[in-house]
Amino acid sequence: MGVVKHKYISSVYLNQLYQQVVTDVAEESMKAAVERVKESPHHAKSGEWVITDARHDSTSNAYHSTVPCLAGSTHRIVGISTLSRQQHRVAQTREVACTKIVLPQVIARGLNITEVAHDYQATIKLYVRQLGMVNSYDTWHGTKNVAKQLRHICAGTVRTRDRTWFTELSDKARCTKVHLYWCMRNCGGNPVRLRAMIMNISKHFQGDHQSCSSESPCQQPGYVPKRKPLTMPAAISAYEAALRKTLIYKNADSCHLCRDTYWVESFNHQLLTYLPKRIHFHTKTFEMRMNLAVMDWNENCQRMATSHHEYTDVRRPDHHSTYNVLVKKTYRFVNNIWSMYVLRNITSQQILQDDEDDDEMVLPDDAAMYDGDYVDSEDDDYVCSEDGGDDEEEDN
């Protein structure tokens, strides 16, 4: 494929305005995404919630870091920020710096942001609340370590059985994660109710279903529990203490809306087409490819599906997923880039040509012009000197 060297970057990307054209078309794409959100009725009433997440160009010690901002209702990119190592030295804190750039950028475009959903970043949480917005944590990051946190009370050695770990809790680690998801989804956006529903998980396993939902299987006649019932006071106490230590319980005010960052993770996956992590790109090339990915995403996001297929993972037989076969992607943004690129180069060449034509002056046959001085000379042997005086006649 070859290598894009600095000479090519300076001649094509900069001098011929190609990089600027790509940037301008990407800006128009994001502004159009903002206008699409503003046209919806819910924006005027309750504003819009957005999704942010960091994407690094390598697995460790990244040189470039990017934070895209997606609208929660349309899932299209409304803003994006990229920082390099020269602009911000530490890759681990670059996400916060990018977030502090992209959120004001989107607000300046006229979008009324009322909520920001992101991964578990305490610094971003403080910044979002300083802006007067609601902070939300991603549900997957909030529950991914639940089984690991419960492992010390669900399994252990024979010597410590029913002392540090309990057999009644041996089948509770994985199902607790499912219960936490259900609590976030059905708490009605109330943090107090979310904490109460989390603590009701322990009562549910004890056989007390008074506070359980009327739609739950435990409320149906003839219900037989699939898990071991909790009867030991020590096991109940240990299980309830573990529930209070979960990230969802401690940060109920950031998990009560049950937001996820699925769509921004999908965009980051698409970026591998334009910015594979195995290749290091120049900053100008990196930004241009990022803008191309933004235009591709905004044009083809949420396109129609031709059919649906359901499949089951053999490693997780209880997990069923639906795979959508989408229609073919379109690339109209390529024509937009090419049209603007050609138009700007033709316009710039016409301006240069007009300037050159203005600089050229047609002299009469019997006149000479030098440094703006006009000399009416009848003899070609006399020429005008630099100081405006006449030189002596040249010898033939």
C-alpha positions as CSV (number, residue, x, y, z in Angstrom):
1,M,0.0,0.0,0.0
2,G,2.9,2.3,0.5
3,V,3.6,5.0,3.0
4,V,2.1,8.5,3.2
5,K,5.1,10.7,3.7
6,H,5.4,14.3,5.0
7,K,5.8,15.7,1.5
8,Y,2.5,14.2,0.4
9,I,0.8,15.4,3.5
10,S,2.0,19.0,3.0
11,S,1.3,19.0,-0.7
12,V,-2.1,17.2,-0.9
13,Y,-3.6,17.5,2.7
14,L,-2.6,21.1,3.3
15,N,-1.7,23.0,0.1
16,Q,-4.6,21.5,-1.9
17,L,-7.0,21.9,1.0
18,Y,-8.0,18.2,1.1
19,Q,-7.8,17.9,4.9
20,Q,-9.7,21.1,5.4
21,V,-12.4,19.9,3.1
22,V,-12.8,16.6,5.0
23,T,-13.0,18.5,8.3
24,D,-15.6,20.9,7.0
25,V,-17.8,18.1,5.6
26,A,-17.6,16.2,8.9
27,E,-18.6,19.4,10.7
28,E,-21.6,19.7,8.5
29,S,-22.5,16.1,9.2
30,M,-22.4,16.6,13.0
31,K,-24.3,19.9,12.7
32,A,-27.0,18.1,10.7
33,A,-27.2,15.4,13.4
34,V,-27.7,18.1,16.0
35,E,-30.5,19.7,14.0
36,R,-32.1,16.3,13.6
37,V,-32.3,16.0,17.4
38,K,-33.6,19.5,17.9
39,E,-36.5,18.8,15.5
40,S,-37.8,16.1,17.8
41,P,-40.5,17.1,20.3
42,H,-38.8,15.7,23.4
43,H,-35.8,18.0,22.9
44,A,-37.8,21.1,23.6
45,K,-39.4,19.5,26.7
46,S,-36.7,17.6,28.4
47,G,-33.5,18.1,26.4
48,E,-31.2,15.3,25.2
49,W,-29.0,12.8,26.8
50,V,-25.6,12.0,25.2
51,I,-23.1,9.1,25.4
52,T,-19.4,9.5,25.6
53,D,-16.5,7.0,25.8
54,A,-12.8,7.1,25.2
55,R,-11.0,5.3,22.3
56,H,-7.2,5.0,22.3
57,D,-5.2,4.3,19.2
58,S,-3.2,1.5,20.9
59,T,-3.6,-0.9,23.7
60,S,-0.9,0.7,25.9
61,N,0.8,4.2,26.1
62,A,-1.6,5.5,23.4
63,Y,-0.4,8.4,21.3
64,H,-3.9,9.6,20.2
65,S,-7.1,9.4,22.3
66,T,-10.6,10.3,21.0
67,V,-13.9,10.9,22.8
68,P,-17.0,10.8,20.5
69,C,-20.3,12.2,21.7
70,L,-23.4,10.5,20.5
71,A,-27.0,11.6,20.8
72,G,-29.0,9.2,22.9
73,S,-32.2,9.3,20.8
74,T,-30.7,9.1,17.3
75,H,-27.3,7.5,18.1
76,R,-25.6,9.8,15.7
77,I,-22.3,11.6,16.5
78,V,-22.9,15.3,17.4
79,G,-19.3,16.1,18.5
80,I,-15.9,14.6,18.7
81,S,-12.5,15.5,20.3
82,T,-9.1,14.1,19.7
83,L,-5.9,14.8,21.7
84,S,-2.4,13.6,20.9
85,R,0.6,13.0,23.2
86,Q,2.0,16.4,22.3
87,Q,-1.2,18.1,23.5
88,H,-1.7,15.9,26.6
89,R,1.1,13.7,27.9
90,V,-0.7,11.2,30.1
91,A,-3.0,8.7,28.2
92,Q,-4.8,7.6,31.3
93,T,-6.2,11.1,32.0
94,R,-6.8,12.0,28.4
95,E,-10.4,10.9,28.4
96,V,-11.3,13.6,31.0
97,A,-9.5,16.3,28.9
98,C,-11.3,15.2,25.7
99,T,-14.7,15.2,27.5
100,K,-14.1,18.7,28.7
101,I,-13.6,19.7,25.1
102,V,-16.4,17.8,23.4
103,L,-19.3,18.7,25.7
104,P,-18.9,22.5,25.4
105,Q,-18.5,21.9,21.6
106,V,-21.8,20.2,21.4
107,I,-23.5,22.8,23.6
108,A,-22.2,25.5,21.3
109,R,-24.0,23.9,18.4
110,G,-27.3,24.4,20.2
111,L,-28.0,21.0,21.7
112,N,-29.6,21.1,25.2
113,I,-27.7,18.4,27.0
114,T,-29.4,17.3,30.3
115,E,-27.7,14.0,30.9
116,V,-24.3,12.4,30.1
117,A,-23.8,8.6,30.1
118,H,-20.3,7.2,30.2
119,D,-18.1,4.5,31.7
120,Y,-17.2,4.6,35.4
121,Q,-15.1,7.7,35.6
122,A,-15.4,9.6,38.9
123,T,-13.6,12.7,37.5
124,I,-16.1,13.0,34.6
125,K,-18.9,12.6,37.1
126,L,-17.8,15.7,39.0
127,Y,-17.3,17.7,35.8
128,V,-20.8,16.7,34.5
129,R,-22.4,17.8,37.7
130,Q,-20.6,21.1,37.6
131,L,-22.3,21.7,34.3
132,G,-25.6,21.1,35.9
133,M,-26.3,17.8,34.1
134,V,-27.4,14.4,35.3
135,N,-24.6,11.8,35.4
136,S,-25.2,8.2,34.4
137,Y,-22.9,5.2,34.5
138,D,-22.9,2.4,32.0
139,T,-24.9,-0.6,33.2
140,W,-22.4,-3.1,31.9
141,H,-19.4,-1.5,33.7
142,G,-21.5,-1.4,36.8
143,T,-22.3,-5.1,36.9
144,K,-19.3,-6.7,35.2
145,N,-17.5,-7.4,38.5
146,V,-20.4,-8.5,40.6
147,A,-19.7,-12.2,40.3
148,K,-16.0,-11.5,41.2
149,Q,-17.1,-9.5,44.2
150,L,-19.3,-12.3,45.5
151,R,-16.8,-15.1,44.9
152,H,-15.3,-14.9,48.4
153,I,-18.7,-15.7,50.0
154,C,-19.8,-18.2,47.3
155,A,-16.8,-20.5,47.1
156,G,-13.8,-21.6,49.2
157,T,-12.1,-24.4,51.0
158,V,-13.8,-27.2,53.0
159,R,-12.2,-25.8,56.2
160,T,-13.8,-22.4,55.8
161,R,-17.2,-23.7,54.7
162,D,-20.1,-21.9,56.4
163,R,-17.7,-19.6,58.1
164,T,-16.3,-17.3,55.4
165,W,-18.2,-18.7,52.5
166,F,-21.6,-20.5,52.5
167,T,-23.1,-23.3,50.4
168,E,-26.4,-21.5,50.3
169,L,-24.7,-18.8,48.3
170,S,-22.8,-21.0,45.9
171,D,-25.4,-20.5,43.1
172,K,-26.0,-16.8,43.7
173,A,-23.1,-15.1,42.0
174,R,-24.3,-15.1,38.4
175,C,-28.0,-14.7,39.1
176,T,-27.3,-11.6,41.3
177,K,-26.0,-9.8,38.2
178,V,-29.3,-10.6,36.4
179,H,-31.2,-9.3,39.3
180,L,-29.2,-6.0,39.4
181,Y,-30.0,-5.5,35.7
182,W,-33.7,-6.0,36.4
183,C,-33.6,-3.6,39.3
184,M,-32.1,-0.8,37.2
185,R,-34.5,-1.4,34.4
186,N,-37.6,-1.4,36.6
187,C,-36.9,1.2,39.4
188,G,-38.7,3.9,37.5
189,G,-35.7,6.3,37.6
190,N,-35.8,6.5,41.4
191,P,-32.4,6.0,43.2
192,V,-34.1,5.3,46.6
193,R,-36.4,2.6,45.0
194,L,-33.4,1.2,43.3
195,R,-31.5,0.6,46.6
196,A,-34.7,-0.9,48.1
197,M,-35.1,-3.3,45.2
198,I,-31.5,-4.4,45.4
199,M,-31.9,-5.3,49.1
200,N,-35.1,-7.1,48.2
201,I,-33.0,-9.7,46.3
202,S,-31.9,-11.2,49.7
203,K,-35.6,-11.4,50.8
204,H,-36.5,-13.0,47.5
205,F,-34.0,-15.8,48.1
206,Q,-35.3,-16.2,51.7
207,G,-38.8,-16.9,50.3
208,D,-40.3,-13.4,51.2
209,H,-42.0,-12.2,48.0
210,Q,-44.1,-9.4,49.4
211,S,-42.0,-6.7,47.7
212,C,-41.4,-8.6,44.5
213,S,-43.0,-7.4,41.3
214,S,-46.4,-8.7,40.4
215,E,-45.0,-9.8,37.0
216,S,-42.3,-11.9,38.6
217,P,-42.5,-15.7,38.3
218,C,-42.4,-15.9,42.1
219,Q,-45.8,-14.3,42.3
220,Q,-47.4,-17.0,40.2
221,P,-49.2,-20.0,41.8
222,G,-47.1,-23.1,42.1
223,Y,-43.8,-21.3,42.0
224,V,-40.8,-23.5,42.8
225,P,-37.5,-21.7,43.4
226,K,-34.5,-22.7,41.2
227,R,-31.9,-21.5,43.7
228,K,-31.0,-22.7,47.1
229,P,-33.1,-20.9,49.8
230,L,-31.3,-18.6,52.3
231,T,-31.9,-19.7,55.8
232,M,-28.6,-19.2,57.7
233,P,-28.4,-15.8,59.4
234,A,-24.6,-15.6,58.7
235,A,-25.2,-16.3,55.0
236,I,-28.0,-13.7,54.9
237,S,-25.8,-11.1,56.6
238,A,-22.8,-11.8,54.3
239,Y,-25.0,-11.6,51.2
240,E,-26.6,-8.3,52.2
241,A,-23.3,-6.8,53.0
242,A,-22.0,-7.8,49.6
243,L,-25.0,-6.2,47.9
244,R,-24.3,-2.9,49.7
245,K,-20.8,-2.9,48.3
246,T,-21.8,-3.2,44.7
247,L,-21.2,-0.3,42.4
248,I,-24.9,-0.1,41.5
249,Y,-25.9,0.3,45.2
250,K,-23.2,2.8,46.1
251,N,-23.9,4.9,43.0
252,A,-27.7,4.5,42.7
253,D,-28.0,8.2,41.8
254,S,-25.9,7.5,38.6
255,C,-27.5,4.1,37.7
256,H,-31.2,4.7,38.2
257,L,-31.8,5.6,34.6
258,C,-30.3,2.4,33.3
259,R,-28.2,3.9,30.5
260,D,-25.6,2.0,28.4
261,T,-22.8,2.9,26.1
262,Y,-23.5,0.2,23.5
263,W,-23.8,2.5,20.5
264,V,-20.5,4.3,21.2
265,E,-18.8,1.0,21.6
266,S,-20.2,0.0,18.3
267,F,-18.8,3.2,16.7
268,N,-15.4,2.4,18.3
269,H,-15.5,-1.0,16.7
270,Q,-16.2,0.5,13.3
271,L,-13.2,2.8,13.7
272,L,-10.9,-0.3,13.2
273,T,-11.8,0.0,9.5
274,Y,-10.4,3.5,9.3
275,L,-7.9,3.5,12.2
276,P,-6.5,0.0,12.9
277,K,-4.6,-0.1,16.1
278,R,-1.7,-2.0,14.6
279,I,-0.7,1.1,12.5
280,H,0.5,4.4,13.9
281,F,-0.8,7.4,11.9
282,H,0.4,10.9,11.7
283,T,-1.8,13.3,13.6
284,K,-3.1,15.0,10.5
285,T,-3.9,11.6,8.9
286,F,-5.4,10.4,12.2
287,E,-7.8,13.3,12.4
288,M,-8.8,13.0,8.7
289,R,-9.5,9.3,9.0
290,M,-11.5,10.0,12.2
291,N,-13.6,12.5,10.3
292,L,-14.2,10.0,7.5
293,A,-15.4,7.5,10.1
294,V,-17.8,10.1,11.6
295,M,-19.4,10.8,8.3
296,D,-19.7,7.1,7.5
297,W,-21.4,6.4,10.9
298,N,-23.8,9.3,10.7
299,E,-24.9,8.3,7.2
300,N,-25.4,4.6,7.9
301,C,-26.4,4.5,11.5
302,Q,-29.7,2.7,12.2
303,R,-30.3,1.7,8.6
304,M,-33.1,-0.7,7.8
305,A,-32.7,-4.5,8.2
306,T,-33.7,-7.0,5.5
307,S,-34.1,-9.9,7.9
308,H,-33.5,-11.1,11.5
309,H,-31.7,-14.2,12.7
310,E,-31.6,-15.6,16.2
311,Y,-28.6,-17.5,17.4
312,T,-27.4,-19.1,20.7
313,D,-23.9,-19.1,21.9
314,V,-22.8,-22.6,22.8
315,R,-20.7,-21.2,25.7
316,R,-23.8,-19.4,27.1
317,P,-26.8,-21.6,26.2
318,D,-29.2,-19.3,28.3
319,H,-28.2,-16.3,26.3
320,H,-30.3,-15.7,23.1
321,S,-29.5,-12.9,20.7
322,T,-31.0,-11.5,17.5
323,Y,-28.7,-10.7,14.5
324,N,-30.0,-8.2,12.1
325,V,-29.1,-8.4,8.4
326,L,-28.8,-4.8,7.4
327,V,-29.2,-3.2,4.0
328,K,-26.1,-2.2,2.0
329,K,-24.2,0.8,3.2
330,T,-24.1,4.0,1.2
331,Y,-21.2,6.4,0.8
332,R,-22.8,9.7,-0.3
333,F,-20.3,11.6,1.9
334,V,-17.5,10.7,-0.6
335,N,-19.3,12.6,-3.3
336,N,-19.8,15.5,-0.9
337,I,-16.1,15.6,-0.2
338,W,-15.1,15.4,-3.8
339,S,-17.5,18.1,-4.9
340,M,-16.3,20.5,-2.3
341,Y,-12.7,19.6,-2.9
342,V,-12.9,20.2,-6.7
343,L,-14.9,23.4,-6.2
344,R,-12.5,24.9,-3.7
345,N,-9.4,24.1,-5.9
346,I,-11.0,25.5,-9.0
347,T,-11.9,28.6,-7.1
348,S,-8.5,29.0,-5.6
349,Q,-6.8,28.5,-9.1
350,Q,-9.1,31.1,-10.6
351,I,-8.2,33.6,-7.9
352,L,-4.5,32.9,-8.5
353,Q,-4.9,33.3,-12.2
354,D,-6.7,36.6,-11.8
355,D,-4.0,37.8,-9.6
356,E,-1.4,36.9,-12.2
357,D,-3.3,38.6,-14.9
358,D,-3.6,41.7,-12.9
359,D,0.2,41.7,-12.3
360,E,0.9,41.5,-16.0
361,M,1.0,44.9,-17.8
362,V,1.1,45.3,-21.6
363,L,3.7,47.9,-22.7
364,P,3.6,50.0,-25.9
365,D,6.0,49.2,-28.7
366,D,8.1,52.3,-28.3
367,A,8.1,52.4,-24.5
368,A,10.0,50.7,-21.7
369,M,8.9,50.2,-18.1
370,Y,11.2,49.6,-15.3
371,D,10.5,49.7,-11.6
372,G,7.4,51.7,-12.3
373,D,9.3,54.5,-14.2
374,Y,8.2,55.2,-17.7
375,V,11.0,56.2,-20.2
376,D,10.1,57.6,-23.6
377,S,13.1,56.4,-25.6
378,E,13.5,56.8,-29.4
379,D,16.7,54.9,-29.5
380,D,16.9,51.3,-28.5
381,D,20.6,51.8,-27.6
382,Y,19.5,53.7,-24.5
383,V,18.1,51.8,-21.6
384,C,16.9,52.8,-18.2
385,S,19.2,52.2,-15.3
386,E,18.2,51.0,-11.8
387,D,18.5,54.4,-10.3
388,G,16.3,56.0,-13.0
389,G,19.2,57.6,-14.9
390,D,20.3,56.9,-18.6
391,D,23.2,54.6,-19.3
392,E,25.8,55.5,-21.8
393,E,25.4,54.4,-25.4
394,E,26.5,50.8,-25.8
395,D,29.3,50.1,-28.2
396,N,28.3,48.1,-31.2
